[in-house]
Amino acid sequence: MNTTKKRFAMEPAIFNTINYFLLLCILVVTLYPFLNTIAVSFNEGIDTTRGGIYLLPREFTWKNYDSVFSSGHLPKAFWISIARTVSGTVLSVFFTSMLAYVLSRPEYMFKKSVTIIVVLTMYFSAGLIPSYFLIKDLHMLNTFWVYIIPGMISAFNLIVVRTYIHTLPESLVESAKIDGAGEFRTFMSIILPLCMPVLATVSLFVAVGQWNSWFDTFIFAPKQSLSTLQYELMKLLNNSMSAGASSNAASAGVSQGGQNSAA
């Protein structure tokens, strides 16, 4: 009897030990990428290319932060990135959900045709050059709207939101129409609030994409006044890599010259 009581008394301790160990492993796996990034940021740039940096920098330096904060373009580029992320996310989610609601209505006679056209854009693209000339003809080159309008409707996000709307009871829309609500009032008052879970997911997709994007700045808005934070960081990275390559080439040339002189 006493043995059984002791075994039952030890079970919570064993469970807590295993639980804490697993949580500690998850904590380490979660924090390691951040700690590694911090260690790399404090390491000398040329030495970083050798790899092998984990939690502590191998050659400590402040030069990386000096290069970043000495650039006078970063503060404005930061606010440009904030503006495009917030406005792009809000407009994309609103218009994507609105179009998804239209395509979910059974009485809309062109919903299958429009859906097929939208899905085809996920598999086929016109390419970069036609896209550039289209943006140019729309007079959006070197404007803030080139960050917002071209990617406002995502085919994947549209299909996700439309599928979620299909799961909502049709009786809600019928009740709203009986009370005299139009389509837009039904969408704003009934459908949009009920779609908050899927809209939160889509918002995360759009916000991350907007924040990380830099190639559209390079192609469509190279003006310094519209430069984003990611584009400025990409230029700093390319400049540091070019400087590192030049330094390595110069070192190799000096070494080769010394060997030739010795010969």
Summary of the structure (lengths in Angstrom):
residues: 263
radius of gyration: 27.8
end to end distance: 89.7
largest distance: 97.1
contacts: 667
relative contact order: 0.10
helix: 77%
strand: 1%
